[in-house]
């Protein structure tokens, strides 16, 4: 077990002892046992509906608080002390020699199972071997359970593959654990294993989401965890409710969403509740030796599961949602009347193959309810110009791999399918300005540009700078940022690429600092700044689009990138205030798309005169993109408050010239468009949704002194999400969702020059 794993058994200093080691341990035991009293159902109440009972009833928790008197009373689920040595010691001694004989036989008839170390370790393989294996071989005919459907063919023995041999071994161990807990009235088997692992209470290494350690080998690429959340302490991650005679699991159990291991074996459960899907951090679920007849579809939400043991139940079929469990290494299904096709698949090809089969054969679910527009401002004057903006990280095809998105059906992950869904979504929203991230050069040139031209869009695109170092063919596959705009409504006056690394290393205050070269320069993220003018009203607007670094360890780099972006926005806005008005706007081309005559030309409004602006904050400003930064980040603080102090925690000990000497500032009054929904039923729950991460990291920022939000695209259907562990899927073609906001340009308040009366020099002196 990893060091981060902690159990409710940790107050035991000795897993075999019947007393706590200290008064503090007793306090911890009593506290956590009181929690268990809310979870464990009275097994004697078979004639009554299952209810939660108090500690005065027949309750047996993992802490050994004795709630029942008489010969069946148990400490930690064990029988009361009898004359002589406790049964726990007796049981281990009498079976020690049996394991040795079995281990020798096991090694003699099958190859090394080191490849299954994860499943073995998660089950506590070494601890199992200490006293539960009999001297009977799990492969002998007398011990074959359920006929092992397919172990013989045509009267001849079929060779057992490595995976199925491991399945049979774990099944045998589960059977012995069940016998020990029920027939022989031994202590909780799994609790006994975990006691030795969880002595003492200590801090743990947490995933940045605060939900526990990351799964071994889990690729967290493109998951912008906030590392500051790692200080949320959680001291135990496993719970054993085995052998309690439970008929139902109380809802309180599923509030422990941090659980990584749950043991509910050897009970009388007939089903698992849908709430099991809330335990999304589970790595291991042991539910063998119950009477479970079916699994809820919500089991597919537990995508971190590596070991799912369901031996000796009544399961006939498996839900297709089990195909979401792309990290599952061992599905223990022997001893169930499983249908022939599924049984053959797991016997012949293993767990991974069965999971993939379920994923690929799953029918496409019903589409979710459409995202509704949310009205923010009503009674808006029809004379005010409206601007509808749309931003979306569309998930570049080269990143959409089955390794990262193993829970996504192959058909939904293919680019041929996704690109058409993305295009349709863009057309349905019909925004004036589109800001897209992770769009490759060839995709922009060969697909989106010609297709969107039919909808009156013109576009610009820049790939990330590494494209310059590649061959022309390879460079076409490099992703970047793109901005599309309705050519009949807007004229593009200027466009500027913001290459963060290049700008940083050429700044006089930074070019000699190591952190710039070691941290900022290796990241080739970019931004784009565009300057538009409305054909009809002459109003001008600045639109920025960016995609920042994703790594959780680079909070300082994201802050530097944002600072560079806003510096350039401010500098360019100052320049744009001096730009002359446009002339002959009718002569400016309005469309660059296909001219085959099959589609009507857009109606061009009568052009109005170009508006002028006195300073850089007077020009309406929109800053869109994927910032890979949550609400509590320095990036959000800078954009929303206009300043970040030089000693901000996100800087750490790194040095970035004037940024870490004087702090960072920008002159604009910026606000996130979706902040208007915070605290309402329509609040946006996330913009990036994958297993283990669901956070808002994409934004539409606007200058609140010049623009006003009137409408927003609402959140996804929450009902649909209850059985969807992450995006993309057939209905959401990227791992990010799109944001859309409609604004009105506020009427300008022209300042009249007021001549200040001159009362003489003495009055001027007094003003100082």
N, C-alpha and C positions, 0 to 999 in steps of 0.2 A: 504493500500500500504506500501511496505517496505520503510525504511528511505532512502535507496539507490536510489529509483526511483525519477527522476527529469523530469520535462516537459519543453517544449518550452514556457510554460505559466508562468514560474516562475517570470518574471518581474512584474506581478500583485501582489500588496500587498493585494488587496481585489478582489476576483473573480467577484464581481458584479459592481465594479467601472469602469468608462469609461475613467479614466485618470491613468497614471502611477504614482507610488508613489514617484519616485525620478528621477533625471536626469540620473543616471547610469542605472536605469531600462529602461528609454527611449532609451538609447544607445543600450542596449542589445536587446530591442524589434526591433529596426530598423535593427540591424545586422542580427538577426535571421529571420526577415520578408524578408530580401533580399534573404536569402537562400530559403525561401518558394517560392519566385517569380520564382525560377528555377524549382519548382516542380509542381505548380498548373497550370492546363490547362484552358484556357478561356472557360467557359461554353457556351458563346454566339456564339462561332465560330463553330456552328454545321454543316455548309455547307462547311467548310474548313477542311483540314487534321489537326489533333491535333498538335499544336506546342507549344513550350515554349514562353511565352510572357513577356514583361517587366512590371514594376510596374505601368506604365501609363494605362495599360489595366484594364479590370474589374476583378481584383484579390482580393480575400478575404482570408487573412491568419489568423492565430490564434491570432495575436498580435493586431488586431484592427486598423491597419493603413488603413485609409479610402481612397481607390483608385478609388471610383466611386461617382459621384455627382448625386443628384436627390433623389426621394422618396424611391428608393430601396437601397440607400447607407446604409452600415452596419458597425458598430464597432464590431470587432471580429465576424463578420458574423451576427450581430444583426441588426434589422431595425434602421433607424435614429431616434433620439429622437423626440417624439411627445408631444403634450400638455398633461400635467398630468404626471402620474407615468410611467416609462419605462415598456415595455411589460414584461421584465424578472421578475420584481417584481410582476406584475399583474398576470402572469401565475402561479407563485408559490403560491400566496395567494389563488387563486380560486380553486386550486387542493389539498390544504393541507388536507381538511377534507375528500376528496375522498380517499386518501391513507389510512387514519385511518380506514374507513369503509371496504376497500378492505383487509387490513391486518387482520382484525378480521375475515372476511369471509374466507380468505386464511388459517388461522390457524385452522378454524373449520372443514375444509373438507379434510385436508391432514396431515400426520405426520410431525414431526419436520425435517427440511432440514439442520440441522447443518452439516450433512455429506457432503453437497455440499458447504461448506463455501468457498472453494478456488475459485470456479467459481463465486460465488456471490461476493466475495471480489474483485476479479479481475475486475468484471464489476462495481465495486463501488456500491454495493447493497444498503448501507445506503443512499448514495447520490441519487441513482435512486428514492428511496422511498420518497424523499423530494418533488416531484412534477410532476411525470409523470404517475403514475398509476391511472386509472379510477376506478370508483366504480363497474365496471363490473367484474365478476369472469372470469378468463381465462379458467375455466373449464365448463362454461355454454355453451349450444348448440349453442347459437347465436354467440359466439365468437370463435368457433372452425374453424381454418383456414385449408384449404386444406383437409377438411374432417377428419383430424387426422387419416387417414387410419388405421383402426384397433381398434378405440376406441369403436366401437360397433361390436358385433358378433352375428349373428342369431337374430337380432332385439333387443338384450339385451345389456345393457351397459357393457363394459369391464372395470375392475378395472384399474385405472391409477397407475402405480408404481411410486416410489419416484423420480427416475431419469427422467422419462418422464414428471412428474409434474413440475420439475425444468425447463425442456426444454420449456414447455408451458409458464411458468412464464417469463422466459427470452425473449421468443418470443413476449409476450405481451408488455414487457417493451421496446423492440426494436421498436415495432410498434408505441408506444406512442412517443418515441424519434424521429422517422421518421416524424410523424405528426407535432410535435413541430417545427422541423427544416424546413419542406417544406410548409405544408399548413398554419401554423400559423406564419411562418417567425421568429421563435425564434432563439436565439443565438445557436452556436454550442453546442449541449448538452454535449458531452464528454469533450470538451474544458472547459466548465463551471465546470464540475466535477473536472478536474485536476488542475484548477487554485488554488483552496483552498489547494490542497495537495502540491503544488510546489512553494509556496511563498518563495522568497529568493533564493540565490545560495549558495550551500555548497558542500564540498567534499563528495565523496561517497565511500562506501566500494565496492571494485572491485573484480571480479574474477581475479586470477593471470594471466590469459591470457589477461587482459586489456579490457575485453569485457562486463563488468557489473557484478552485483551481481549474485551469483549462484542461481539457482532455488531452491525454498524452498523444503527441504527434498531430494535434489539431492545427491545421493551417489557418492562422488568423489574418491572413493577408486581406487587405482592404476592409479591415474591421477597426475603425478609428476609436478604440477604447480610450476612455479618459482615465489615465493612470492615477489621478488623485483620489479616485473612489476606492483604491486598494486598501485604505485604512479601515474599511468596514470589517470588523472582526467577527469571525464565525468559527467556533471552537470544535464543532462536531458536525459530521456529514453523513453518518449512517445510523440506521434505526432497525431494531429487530423486534418484530411482533409475531415471530413464529411460534407455533404450538400453543396458541392461546384459545383455540376453539372459536375463533371469530367467525361470525356469519356475515358481517358487513363492516365496512371501513367508515368511520365517522368522518364528516367533512373537515374537522379540525386538522386531520393528518395532512391534508393537501395545502394547508397554509405554510408548511415547512418547505418552501420552494427551493431552499438551498440543499436539500437532501441529494446525496450522490449515490447512496446505496440503501435499498429498502428490502427487508426480509419479511415476507408475510407467508412463508411456507407452512405446511402442516396445520392448516385451519379448515374451516368449513365454508369458505367463500364460494359462491356460485357465479360471481361476476366481479369485474373491476369497474368502478364508477368512471364516468366520463372525466371527472376531475383529475384523474391520473395524468392528464395532459398538462396540468399545471406544474408538475414536477419535471421541469425541462432541463434540470441539471443532473438527472439520474444517469449514472454510468452502469449500474447493476440493479436489476429487479429480480428477486427470487420469489416466485409464487407457485412453486411446485406443491404437489400433494394437497390440492384443494378439489373443488368440484366445479371449477370454472368451465363454462360451456362456450363462451365466446369472448373475444376481446373488443373493447370499444374502439371505434375509429380514432378517437383522441390519443390512442397510444402512439400514433404517428407523430405527435408533437414532441415526444421525448427523444429528439434526434441525437442526443449525446449517449444514448444507450450503447454499450459495448457487449453486455451480457444480459440476456433475457431468458430466464429459466422457468419453464412451464411444465415440467415433467409431471406425469400422472395426474392429468386433469381430464376434462370431457370435451376438449376442443376438436371440432369437426373441420373448421375452415378458419382462415386467417383473413383479416380485412386488408384491402389493397393499401390502406394507409400505412401498413407495416413497411411498405416499400420506401417510406420516407426515412427509415432508420439506416441511413447510408454508412454509419459508423459501427453497426452491429457486427460483431465477430462470432458470437455464439448464441444461437437460438435453440434452447433446450426444449424439444417438443416430443421426445420419446415417451411412450406410455399414454398417448392421446389417440383417439380414433380419427386421426387427421385424414383428409381425403387423399386418394392415391397419388394424384398428380403432384401435390405439394410435398407429400412424403418422399416420393421418388426424387424430386428435385433436390431436396436437402440431403438425402442419403447419397446421391451420386455426385452432386456438385457442391454441396455445402451451403452454409448460411448466406454468404454473399450472393450466391447465384439465386437463391430463393427470394431474397430481398429485391434484387434487380428484376426478377420475373414479375413480382407483385407490382413494382413501380411501372414497368413497361406495359403491363396488361390492364392497369387501372383505367377505368372509363373517365372521360373528361367530366369534371364536376359541373354542376349548374353554375352559370355566371353569377357573380355577386350583384347586389343592388348597385345601380350606377351611383357614382359620386355626385352628390348634389351641390349646386351652387349655393353659397351662403351670402345673403345680403348683409352688408355691413353698414351701408349708408343708404337711406331712402330719401325720396324727394330731392334728388340731385338735379340741379338746373340743366335742362337740355342744351343750353348754350355752351356748356363747358365741354372741352374736348376730352374724349375718353381714350385711354391707352390700355390695351390688354396684353399682359406679359405672361410668358410660359417658360419654365425652366425644368430640365430633366437630364439626369445622368442615365443614358440609355444602355449602359453595360456593353462595352466593346466586345465583339465576338471572341477575340483571342483570350479574354479573361473568363468567358462563360464556359468553363470546363467542368466535367463531371467530378473532378477532384474537389473543387470548391463548392459546387452546387449539386452534390450527389443526391439530394432530396428532390431534384427537379426531373420530371420525366424527360427522356431524351428528345421527344418530339417538341416539347415546350422550350427546350434549351437550344434547339437548332436555330441558326441565324436566319435561314430561309423563312421559318415561321415567325421569329421575333421581329424581323424588320418590317414585315407587313402589318403586324399588330401595332408597332411603334408609329408607323406612317398613318395608320387609321386613327390612332389616338390624337396625333398632331392635327389631322384634318378635322376631327370632331370638335376640338377645342377652338380652332379658328382664331388663334391669337394674332395680334398685330406684330409682335416681336417674339421670336423663339431663341432661347439660349440653351444649347445642347452641349453636354460634356461626354467624353469617351466616344467621340465619333471619329473613325479612321478616315484618312485622306481618300482612299479609294471608295469608301462607302459614301462620303460626302459628294465626291465627283460623279460616281457612276449610278448612285441610287437616289439619295435624298435631293440633290440639286435638280435633276430632271423631273423627278416625281413632284416635288413641291412647287416647281415652276408652273404646273397646271393649276395651282391654287394661289397664284399671284405672289409667290415668295421668291425673293432673291437672297443670296447668302454669301457669307465669307467664312473662311476656315483657316486655322493655323494648327499644324501638328506640334507636338512637343519637340523641343530642340534636338533631341537625339536623332531625329530623322535626317539631319544634315550630315551625320557621320555614316549613313548607310547607303547602300546601293539604291538606285531609283526604284527597283522592284520592291525591296524590303521597306523602303521609306513609305511606300503607299499604305502599308498596314499599320503605321504608327498613329495612335489616337491623339486627339487634341480637342479644341473647343471650336464651336461654330455658332454664328448668329445669323438667323434668317429674319427677314422683315417683309411686310406687305409693300410691294413696289408701287402700288397705286395710292398708298397713303403716306409713305415716307421716302425721303431722299437721304441717301447716305452721303454725308459731307466729309467725314474723316474716319479712319480706322487705324488702330495702333496695337501692335503686339507688345505684351509685357512679359519679357523673359526674366523671371525672378533671379535665377542664378547669375546670369550675365550682368544684370543691373547691380546686384549685390557686390560682386567681385570687382566692379569698376567704381564703386563709391569711394571717395577719398578717405572717409572715416572707417571703412571696413576692409579695404583691399589687402591690408597686411595682417588681418586677424585670422588665427587658425580656425576658429569656429565657422567662419564663412566658407573656407575651403573644405573643411571636414564634414559640415552638416548641411549647409544651404546649397553649395554648388553641386553636390551629387544628385539633387532632386531637380528634375527638369519639368516642373510644373509651369503653367503659363496662365496669363490672363489676356483678355481682349477688351479694348475700349473703343466704342463706336459713338459717333456723333451724328444725330439725325435731325432733319427738319420736316415738319408736317407740311405736306403739299397744300392743304386747305387753309390752315390757320397761320402758318409760318412759325408756330411754336417749335422750339428746339429742345432736344433731350439727349442726355448722355446715358448710354447703356454699357455696363461692364459685365463680363462673363468670365468666370474663373473656375479652376479645379485645383484645390490645394493638396499638399502631401497627406497621405492617409495614416502613416505610422504613428502609433500611440506614443512612442518615445520622442517624437519630433514636434512637441507642442510649441517649442521655441521657434522652429522653422516655419510652422504655419503662421505664427504671429508676425515673423519678419516678412513673409510673403504678403500677408494682408496689409502690413504697413507700407510696403513698396507699392502695392496696388493703389492704396488710397493717396499716397504721395503723388503718384502719377495722375490720378483722377483730378486732384486739386490743381496740379500744374497745368494739365491740359484744359481744365475748365477755365482757368485764368486766361489762357490763350484764346479759347473759344469766345470769350466775351468781346474780343476785338475783331472777330472775323466779320468780313463785310456781308451784307445781305446777298442772297442768291438772285440772279437775274435769269429771265427766260426759263422759268421752272417747267413750262409746258414742253420745252425742247429736251428736257432731261429724260432719258429712256426710263420707262416704267416697268419693263419686263424683259428678262433675258431667257425665258423659257421657250418651249416649242412653239413654232408659228405655223402649225399645219392647218390652221383655219377651222379646226373642229371645235374650238372653244371660244366663247365670246371674249373680247378684250374687256378688261375691267374699266369701269367708268372712272375717268379722272376728274376730280373736283376742280372748280375754278380756283387757281392758286391765289393765296393771300400773300401779303408782303412779309418778309422775314422779320421776326421780332428781335429786338436787341436786349442785352442784359448788362447790368452795371458791374456785377462782381461774380466770382465763381460759384457762390452759393445760391445765386438766383436761378441758375439753369436747373430744370428738373433732372433728377439723377436716379437711376436704377442700377443696383449692384446685385447680380444674380450668380448662382453657381452652387457647386458642391464644395463645402468648406471643411468637411470631415471634422467638424468641431461642434460640440454640444452647447447647451445654454450656459453652462458654468465655465466655459473656456475663456481664455484671454482674447481670442479672436472675436467672440460674441461681445465681450466687454468693450473692445476697441470700437467696433462698428456701432454699437448701441449708445455708448457714453462719449465717444470721441476722444478718449484718452486711456492709456495704460501706463502705469508708473514704471520707472526704470528698474525697480526691485521686485517686479511681479514674479510670482513663483514659477510661472511657465518659462521664464528666462533661465532659471536654474543658476548655474555658475558660468554660463556662457557670455561671451562678450560680442556685442554687435554695435560698435561705434556709438553714435549719438542716441541710438535706441535704448541702450543699457546705461547710458550716462545721463540723458535728459528725459527719457520716456518717449512715448509715441503719441502724436495727436493728429487729428484731421479736423477741418473746419465745418463739416457738414452735420446737419441735424438728421441722423439716420434712424430708421425704425424698421423692424422686421414686419412684413405685411401680415403674417399669420399670428402675430402677438394679439391681434384683435379677438382671436378665438380662444385664447388661454383662459382656463377656468370655466369654460362653457361645455355643454355636451358635445359640441362639434370641434373641440380642441384636437389638433393634429397629434396623434400618438407617436408617429415616427415618419421619417422620409426614407430611411434605409431599413429594410426588414429582412433579416436572415436569422438562422438559429443562433440564439445566444446574444443577439444584438438587435435592438429595435429602438432607434433614437432619431431625433430630428437633427440632421446635419446639413441639410440643404435649405437655402433661404432666398427670398426676394426682399432685398433691402431697398428702401426708397427715402428720398429727402422729404421729410414731413412738412417743411415750410413751403413746398411747391406742389406736392402731390397729396391726394387723399384717396384712401382705399374705399371702393364702393361694393366690391364683390370678390369672393374667394372661392376656389374649388375646395369642396369639403373633404373630409377624411374617407378612407376606404370603409366598406361594409364590415362592421365589427363581427357580425354573425358569421360571415365568411371566414374570418381570421381564426375562428375557434378550432378549425381543423386544418389550417394551413401553417406549417412550421416556418415557412420563409418564402421569399420571392427569389427568382422568377417562377411563374407557373403559366398555365395556359391563358389565364386572364390578366396577369400582370407580367409583361414581357421583360422587365428589368428588375434588379434587386432594389432599385430606388423607385419611388413614386414621383409622378410629375406634380409640380406646383403651378398654379395659375391664379393671377390676380388682375382685377380690372381697376384702373385708377382714373381719376379726373385731374386735369391740370388746374390748380387753383387760379382764380382770377388774380391778376397782378395788381399790387397796390403801388401805384406810381407815387413816389415821394415828391411833394411839392417843396420847392426851395423857399424857405421862410427867412426873410432878412431879419437878423437879430438887431433890435434897437441898440444904438450906441449911447450909453449913459456916461461916457467919459472913461478915461483911463483908470480912475480909481475903482470903478465897478469891476473892471476886468481883473484888477489886482485882487479884489475881494473873492472872485470866483476860485482862485487857486486854493 
